[in-house]
Amino acid sequence: MNTLELEPIKGLYLFGGGNHVIRLAEKARDLGLEVTIITSPRHAAASATHDQTFFSLMNQNGFPIYVL
């Protein structure tokens, strides 16, 4: 039987937006992963808090975020 050995995971790419991506990004970073977010213009402009968009919140928290 053949086996595949992989190196430890160092990073995580998240696609989308909303509270689930925010929580998952924070948890993954707490676990030591490098998190990158890829989102749409609609998700980037969506409200994440009463005064911040999803893009501004994730950017403020130091996550690399790309809008495609």
Residue pairs with C-beta under 8 A, 6 or more apart in sequence:
9 33
10 33
10 34
11 33
11 34
11 35
11 36
12 28
12 33
12 34
12 35
12 36
13 35
13 36
13 37
13 38
14 21
14 24
14 25
14 28
14 35
14 36
14 37
14 38
15 37
15 38
15 39
16 39
16 40
16 43
17 39
17 40
17 42
17 43
17 44
17 46
17 54
18 43
18 46
18 54
19 48
21 37
21 39
21 54
22 48
22 54
22 57
22 58
25 35
25 37
25 58
25 61
25 63
26 61
28 35
29 35
29 63
35 63
35 64
36 63
36 64
36 65
36 66
37 58
37 63
37 64
37 65
37 66
38 65
38 66
38 68
39 54
39 55
39 65
39 66
39 67
39 68
40 67
40 68
41 67
43 54
44 53
44 54
44 55
44 65
44 67
45 53
45 54
45 55
46 53
46 54
47 53
47 54
48 54
48 56
48 57
48 58
49 57
52 60
55 65
55 67
58 65
59 65
